[in-house]
Amino acid sequence: MKLNADTDRLGLGQNPRVWRAIRLLNTGLVAFFTLGQAQASMSMPGMQTSMVTQLRGLKGQAFDVAWSKAMMDHHAAAVAMARLEVQKGQVGKIKAAAAAVITDQTREIALMKGWLRQWNQPAYTPVVKLTAPAAGMSTDRWFLTEMIPHHQGAVAMSQLAPGHSQNAAVKSLSLQIIAAQTGEIRQYQTWLKTIR
Protein backbone atom coordinates (compact mmCIF):
# COMPACT_ATOMS: atom_id res chain seq x y z
CA MET A 1 0.00 0.00 0.00
CA LYS A 2 1.47 3.34 -1.04
CA LEU A 3 0.63 6.33 1.12
CA ASN A 4 0.43 9.67 -0.63
CA ALA A 5 1.03 13.10 0.90
CA ASP A 6 -2.64 13.46 1.84
CA THR A 7 -3.05 10.11 3.54
CA ASP A 8 0.42 10.12 5.11
CA ARG A 9 -0.12 13.19 7.26
CA LEU A 10 1.26 11.25 10.22
CA GLY A 11 4.63 10.85 8.52
CA LEU A 12 4.61 7.07 8.48
CA GLY A 13 6.19 6.62 5.06
CA GLN A 14 5.71 3.20 3.53
CA ASN A 15 4.65 1.35 6.70
CA PRO A 16 0.93 0.73 6.17
CA ARG A 17 0.54 -1.30 9.37
CA VAL A 18 1.54 1.71 11.43
CA TRP A 19 -0.64 4.03 9.38
CA ARG A 20 -3.67 1.73 9.71
CA ALA A 21 -3.20 1.61 13.49
CA ILE A 22 -3.27 5.39 13.78
CA ARG A 23 -6.09 5.77 11.26
CA LEU A 24 -8.13 3.27 13.26
CA LEU A 25 -7.49 5.22 16.44
CA ASN A 26 -8.47 8.53 14.84
CA THR A 27 -11.64 7.01 13.36
CA GLY A 28 -12.56 5.48 16.69
CA LEU A 29 -11.99 8.66 18.66
CA VAL A 30 -14.04 10.78 16.27
CA ALA A 31 -16.82 8.20 16.39
CA PHE A 32 -16.63 8.00 20.17
CA PHE A 33 -16.86 11.73 20.72
CA THR A 34 -19.49 12.48 18.08
CA LEU A 35 -21.94 9.66 18.78
CA GLY A 36 -24.65 9.89 21.40
CA GLN A 37 -23.94 8.93 25.00
CA ALA A 38 -25.26 5.37 24.82
CA GLN A 39 -23.59 4.64 21.50
CA ALA A 40 -20.31 6.14 22.66
CA SER A 41 -20.22 3.96 25.75
CA MET A 42 -20.84 0.89 23.61
CA SER A 43 -18.18 1.77 21.04
CA MET A 44 -15.36 2.49 23.48
CA PRO A 45 -14.39 -1.11 24.33
CA GLY A 46 -14.39 -2.18 20.69
CA MET A 47 -12.36 0.84 19.64
CA GLN A 48 -9.79 0.28 22.37
CA THR A 49 -9.50 -3.44 21.57
CA SER A 50 -8.81 -2.60 17.91
CA MET A 51 -6.15 -0.06 18.88
CA VAL A 52 -4.38 -2.57 21.10
CA THR A 53 -4.60 -5.26 18.41
CA GLN A 54 -2.99 -2.98 15.82
CA LEU A 55 -0.22 -1.88 18.18
CA ARG A 56 0.44 -5.47 19.23
CA GLY A 57 1.65 -6.21 15.69
CA LEU A 58 4.41 -3.59 15.84
CA LYS A 59 7.92 -3.65 17.29
CA GLY A 60 10.83 -1.28 17.79
CA GLN A 61 10.63 2.25 16.43
CA ALA A 62 7.50 1.50 14.41
CA PHE A 63 5.78 0.71 17.70
CA ASP A 64 7.29 3.73 19.46
CA VAL A 65 6.05 6.13 16.79
CA ALA A 66 2.59 4.58 16.53
CA TRP A 67 2.21 4.28 20.30
CA SER A 68 3.25 7.90 20.88
CA LYS A 69 0.82 9.25 18.31
CA ALA A 70 -1.99 7.03 19.53
CA MET A 71 -1.34 8.04 23.12
CA MET A 72 -1.27 11.72 22.15
CA ASP A 73 -4.72 11.33 20.58
CA HIS A 74 -5.88 9.40 23.62
CA HIS A 75 -4.53 12.04 26.01
CA ALA A 76 -6.05 14.86 23.96
CA ALA A 77 -9.45 13.21 24.32
CA ALA A 78 -8.99 12.92 28.09
CA VAL A 79 -7.94 16.56 28.31
CA ALA A 80 -11.04 17.61 26.36
CA MET A 81 -13.29 15.67 28.72
CA ALA A 82 -11.47 17.03 31.75
CA ARG A 83 -11.82 20.63 30.55
CA LEU A 84 -15.57 20.20 30.28
CA GLU A 85 -15.66 18.79 33.81
CA VAL A 86 -13.62 21.72 35.16
CA GLN A 87 -15.95 24.18 33.42
CA LYS A 88 -19.31 22.59 34.24
CA GLY A 89 -18.83 20.06 37.02
CA GLN A 90 -20.33 20.68 40.47
CA VAL A 91 -18.30 18.37 42.72
CA GLY A 92 -15.04 19.91 43.91
CA LYS A 93 -13.01 16.70 44.23
CA ILE A 94 -13.98 15.56 40.72
CA LYS A 95 -13.16 18.97 39.26
CA ALA A 96 -9.77 18.81 41.02
CA ALA A 97 -9.17 15.34 39.57
CA ALA A 98 -10.04 16.66 36.12
CA ALA A 99 -7.63 19.57 36.55
CA ALA A 100 -4.89 17.05 37.41
CA VAL A 101 -5.69 15.11 34.23
CA ILE A 102 -5.28 18.31 32.21
CA THR A 103 -1.92 19.12 33.82
CA ASP A 104 -0.45 15.62 33.64
CA GLN A 105 -1.63 14.64 30.20
CA THR A 106 -0.83 18.01 28.59
CA ARG A 107 2.71 17.61 29.91
CA GLU A 108 2.90 14.07 28.52
CA ILE A 109 1.62 15.19 25.11
CA ALA A 110 4.43 17.77 24.98
CA LEU A 111 6.92 15.07 25.94
CA MET A 112 5.75 12.76 23.15
CA LYS A 113 5.81 15.59 20.61
CA GLY A 114 9.44 16.07 21.60
CA TRP A 115 10.15 12.41 20.97
CA LEU A 116 8.75 12.67 17.46
CA ARG A 117 11.11 15.56 16.77
CA GLN A 118 14.04 13.50 18.09
CA TRP A 119 13.02 10.62 15.85
CA ASN A 120 12.83 12.93 12.81
CA GLN A 121 9.08 12.47 12.48
CA PRO A 122 6.79 15.22 11.18
CA ALA A 123 5.02 17.33 13.78
CA TYR A 124 1.76 15.79 14.95
CA THR A 125 -1.21 17.61 16.44
CA PRO A 126 -4.04 15.49 17.81
CA VAL A 127 -7.56 16.68 17.06
CA VAL A 128 -10.57 15.64 19.13
CA LYS A 129 -14.25 16.43 18.72
CA LEU A 130 -16.21 16.29 21.94
CA THR A 131 -19.94 16.25 22.62
CA ALA A 132 -21.64 17.32 25.84
CA PRO A 133 -23.09 14.88 28.37
CA ALA A 134 -26.41 13.26 27.50
CA ALA A 135 -29.55 15.08 28.63
CA GLY A 136 -30.30 14.39 32.27
CA MET A 137 -26.79 13.26 33.19
CA SER A 138 -24.66 15.47 35.41
CA THR A 139 -21.29 16.54 34.07
CA ASP A 140 -19.64 14.93 37.08
CA ARG A 141 -21.21 11.53 36.46
CA TRP A 142 -20.54 11.81 32.72
CA PHE A 143 -16.87 12.55 33.35
CA LEU A 144 -16.42 9.54 35.64
CA THR A 145 -18.46 7.22 33.42
CA GLU A 146 -16.48 8.11 30.31
CA MET A 147 -13.06 8.45 31.90
CA ILE A 148 -13.02 4.97 33.46
CA PRO A 149 -13.05 3.04 30.14
CA HIS A 150 -10.89 5.72 28.58
CA HIS A 151 -8.20 5.18 31.23
CA GLN A 152 -8.57 1.42 30.86
CA GLY A 153 -7.70 1.84 27.19
CA ALA A 154 -4.57 3.84 28.01
CA VAL A 155 -3.50 1.17 30.49
CA ALA A 156 -4.02 -1.59 27.91
CA MET A 157 -1.96 0.33 25.33
CA SER A 158 0.76 1.00 27.88
CA GLN A 159 1.00 -2.63 28.91
CA LEU A 160 2.28 -3.39 25.40
CA ALA A 161 5.24 -1.03 25.62
CA PRO A 162 7.65 -3.10 27.75
CA GLY A 163 7.57 -5.95 25.24
CA HIS A 164 7.31 -3.95 22.01
CA SER A 165 9.24 -0.71 22.49
CA GLN A 166 12.94 -0.23 21.90
CA ASN A 167 13.03 3.06 23.77
CA ALA A 168 13.67 3.42 27.52
CA ALA A 169 11.72 6.70 27.70
CA VAL A 170 8.63 5.13 26.07
CA LYS A 171 8.83 2.20 28.47
CA SER A 172 9.20 4.53 31.44
CA LEU A 173 6.22 6.68 30.47
CA SER A 174 4.11 3.60 29.85
CA LEU A 175 4.79 2.37 33.38
CA GLN A 176 3.93 5.80 34.79
CA ILE A 177 0.64 5.81 32.85
CA ILE A 178 -0.24 2.33 34.13
CA ALA A 179 0.43 3.30 37.75
CA ALA A 180 -1.28 6.70 37.63
CA GLN A 181 -4.35 5.75 35.63
CA THR A 182 -4.94 2.47 37.47
CA GLY A 183 -5.12 4.48 40.67
CA GLU A 184 -7.42 7.03 39.08
CA ILE A 185 -9.73 4.28 37.79
CA ARG A 186 -10.13 2.93 41.33
CA GLN A 187 -10.86 6.41 42.66
CA TYR A 188 -13.36 7.21 39.91
CA GLN A 189 -15.17 3.90 40.48
CA THR A 190 -15.51 4.74 44.17
CA TRP A 191 -16.86 8.22 43.45
CA LEU A 192 -19.25 6.92 40.81
CA LYS A 193 -21.13 4.96 43.48
CA THR A 194 -22.37 8.20 45.03
CA ILE A 195 -22.50 10.66 42.09
CA ARG A 196 -25.82 11.04 40.28
Secondary structure, DSSP 8 states (H G I E B T S, - for coil): ----TTTTTT--TT-HHHHHHHHHHHHHHHHHHHS-HHHHHHHHHHHHHHHHHHHHT--HHHHHHHHHHHHHHHHHHHHHHHHHHHHH---HHHHHHHHHHHHHHHHHHHHHHHHHHHTT--------------TT--HHHHHHHHHHHHHHHHHHHHHHHHHH---HHHHHHHHHHHHHHHHHHHHHHHHHTT--
